[in-house]
């Protein structure tokens, strides 16, 4: 892993247009209900969690049928309800704080 300073510098170079959150102690993961790596959490401008789950329905990236994140972002930007607010996440379990 990199230090927070190194991660911040690398993220700034990518110019993604949104902040990077490092959650080394898994406090934010616990607060959002994330249980496995790598969930995507979409929080709207009011601070409401609108989607949590997998990026899409294909762990391998092949034969994608549902693009959960793209659909959620489109709905939030359009001021509509997110079609699927939560999906199962594939990956390693996050050791949450006690």
MOKAKA-V849004 format. One record per helix or strand of 3 or more residues. SS is the DSSP state (H for helix, E for strand). FROM is the first residue (numbers start at 1). TO is the last residue. If there is no record, write none. Layout:
SS:FROM:TO + SS:FROM:TO
This chain:
H:4:14 + H:27:32 + E:40:43 + E:49:53 + H:68:77
